[in-house]
Amino acid sequence: MLRPPRLRDARSWSEIRLRNEQWLKPWEPTAGDSWAERNSVSAWASLNSALRTSGRRGTMLPFMVLYGGRLVGQLNVSNVVHGALRSCTVGYWIDDAVAGRGITPTALAVAIDHCFGVVGLHRVEVDIRPENTPSLRVVQKLGLRREGFYQRFLDIDGEWRDHVAFAVTVEELGGRSMVSRLANLPPQPTWRTRT
Ligand SMILES: CC(C)(COP(=O)(O)OP(=O)(O)OC[C@H]1O[C@@H](n2cnc3c(N)ncnc32)[C@H](O)[C@@H]1OP(=O)(O)O)[C@@H](O)C(=O)NCCC(=O)NCCS
């Protein structure tokens, strides 16, 4: 299940984030403070507020990912642009304890359907470091198209990191939902990434 963040997510969110430092840090934006500081229970209030403000402005759709009623991760639809572009970028992470169960591909499929439906967007992009094999598998499972290679694109874990861009537009779903595509997609070749 996907739902918006709440102030009372603080304790669960912080517990997962602190326990998953080694798992998450290589894929997260560079920050000036320590992992413990920026993922403490008290750090959540300002992050929650920033996420909700961006959500209200319509520049972002912040989601918490729940599995069996328990908080297990986040999926953020960012860089939401309307007008002629009608596009967005999606980022996600999940608790190592529940990795490998197909939770993120399902969450991403639900989010894409929401973006193409209620939000009225035309294109969804996911940018992934070439080294991030699990995340490359996520977009492969949904059949996202490899669109390009961005050199030194994002400041991640202390360095400007190359990213592979994947995208899907409404037309590529041929009137189907991404959730149904995920359920029925035939096996795909492994993505080859340029370095
Ligand atoms: C990328 C990520 C969100 C995938 O979430 P997920 O819910 O585990 O996705 P899936 O269940 O589809 O698993 C994807 C692949 O991860 C790999 N995987 C599964 N369990 C794993 C584990 N415990 N440790 C490492 N890799 C694992 C497998 O290769 C799997 O592919 P497979 O189903 O073909 O075997 C998750 O690995 C994660 O949070 N990683 C750290 C943060 C991150 O990389 N975010 C994305 C930045 S672009």
The ligand as a Gaussian input file, in Angstrom:
#p B3LYP/6-31G(d) Opt

LIG

0 1
 C       16.310000      -1.221000      -5.258000
 C       15.304000      -1.710000      -4.203000
 C       14.315000      -0.577000      -3.887000
 C       14.537000      -2.915000      -4.788000
 O       13.430000      -3.214000      -3.941000
 P       12.798000      -4.687000      -3.792000
 O       11.444000      -4.488000      -3.212000
 O       13.721000      -5.582000      -3.099000
 O       12.672000      -5.147000      -5.346000
 P       12.568000      -6.661000      -5.896000
 O       11.887000      -7.513000      -4.889000
 O       12.002000      -6.559000      -7.256000
 O       14.080000      -7.131000      -6.001000
 C       14.891000      -6.601000      -7.041000
 C       16.216000      -7.334000      -7.072000
 O       16.941000      -7.068000      -5.887000
 C       17.842000      -8.175000      -5.647000
 N       17.668000      -8.579000      -4.250000
 C       16.638000      -9.209000      -3.675000
 N       16.846000      -9.365000      -2.358000
 C       18.042000      -8.822000      -2.094000
 C       18.812000      -8.662000      -0.929000
 N       18.393000      -9.106000       0.254000
 N       20.000000      -8.043000      -1.026000
 C       20.433000      -7.568000      -2.228000
 N       19.735000      -7.681000      -3.368000
 C       18.564000      -8.297000      -3.302000
 C       17.478000      -9.277000      -6.614000
 O       18.411000      -9.232000      -7.683000
 C       16.113000      -8.844000      -7.111000
 O       15.881000      -9.270000      -8.420000
 P       15.123000     -10.697000      -8.658000
 O       13.727000     -10.520000      -8.129000
 O       15.192000     -10.868000     -10.116000
 O       15.883000     -11.730000      -7.875000
 C       16.034000      -2.154000      -2.899000
 O       17.030000      -3.063000      -3.244000
 C       16.621000      -0.984000      -2.102000
 O       15.937000      -0.316000      -1.334000
 N       17.944000      -0.730000      -2.298000
 C       18.628000       0.347000      -1.595000
 C       18.116000       1.741000      -2.019000
 C       18.122000       1.914000      -3.516000
 O       18.945000       1.358000      -4.216000
 N       17.156000       2.686000      -4.036000
 C       17.011000       2.925000      -5.463000
 C       17.906000       3.989000      -5.931000
 S       17.729000       4.202000      -7.704000

